[in-house]
């Protein structure tokens, strides 16, 4: 679970976010971290982290179940947020080292992981979720 504390209005306020695991412990966030150039976390970055990690686990599970467990997977998720509209796109990109699998098989496994990942399902209202996959080695 996670919790947030917010003080003030949208533009002049500030907040902190924490997780039960304490991986995040009173991490600050505010308007300028979300909409401007100030460094720091924001809700979209946290969604991207959740999506990338869930997708990697779903893909690893699918690959292992098909008899081609991965040696490694590197996944990034980029969330596009449009003020006044919301999250309009999430672009997943995965590079994997999977002995015994060709590019077509990896693309198919990645598409299945995108469809089956619980975070992908939770984000089903996002107009566009894409996945780009590439084998290495």
N, C-alpha and C positions, 0 to 999 in steps of 0.2 A: 504494500500500500504506500501511498504518498500523501503528503500534506503541503498546503500552501498557506502563507500568511501574507496579506496585502494591506497596505496602509496608504490612504490618500486616493486621489482621483486617477484617471487613466494616464494622463500625460505627466502629472507631477508626482504620482505615487511611486511606491516601490514595494517589492515583495521578496519573499524567500520561499524556496521549495526544498523539501526534505523527503527522503525515502526511508521506509522502515529498516532497510538493510544498512542505512547510513552511507551508502555510496554517494548520495547527495545529502549534504547536511547544511541546511540554511544557506543554500546557494542563491545569491541575489539575482533578481530579474526585474526589468522595468520597461517602460515604453521605448526608450532609446536603444535598449538591447534588442528589442523586437523589431522596431520599424526603422531604426537609423543605424549609424555605423559603430555605436558603442559595443565593445566586446563583452561577451557574456552569454549565458544561456537564455533560451526563450522556449515557449511551448512547442513551436515547430521543430526546433532542434531535438527536443525530448521525444517527440513523435517519430522523428527520423531515426533516432537511436533505437527506440523500441521496435520499429519496423525492420531495420537492418538486422538486428539480433534475432528477432522471431523468424524472419525469412531464412536466415542462415541455418537455424536449427531445423526448420521445416524441410529445407533442401537437403541437409545432411541426412535427415530421417528417410526421405524419399530415395535418395541415392543408395543408402545402406540397405533399404528394403528391396531394392532392385538388384542387389548383389554387387554394386560398384560404390563402396563407401569412399568418401573423399579423403584425400590426404590433407587438403586445406581448402578453405573458402574465404574470400575477402569480399564483403558486401558493403556498399555505400548506399545511402538513401538521401535524396535531395528533395526537400519539401518546398513547394512554391506556394507562398501565401500572398493573396491580394487583399489589401485592406478594403473593407466594405463588401467583399465577396466571400472570402474565406480561403481554405486550402483548395487550390485548383488542380494540383498535380503532385504526384510523388513518383520520382524516377529512381528505381532500384538498379544498381549495376553490380554484377557479381563476377569475380574471376576465381576460377577453381582449378585445382590440381586433382584430377580424378582418373586414376589408372583404369584402362579398359573401356573408356567412354569416348565417343566422338562428339564433335560440336553439335550435331543435330540432337543427339541424345541428351546432351547437357542443356540445350535450349528447351527441350521438352520437359526435362526435370525442373528447370527454373520456372517455367510457366506453371507447372503443377504446384510448385512450392508457393508461388505468388497467389494462386487461387485458394490454396488450402491453409495458408498461414493465418492463425487466429487474429493477428493484428491487421492483416489485409482485409479479413472479413469485417473487423470492427470499423475499418475505414472505407467500407463499401460505398459511402456517399460521396467520396472524392471523385470528381468527374473523370480523372485520368490517372491510372497507376500503370506504369510501364516497367518492364524488366529487360535489361541488356545483359547478355551472358557471354563469357569468353573463357575458354580453357587455356591454361598455360602449360608449358613443358610438354 
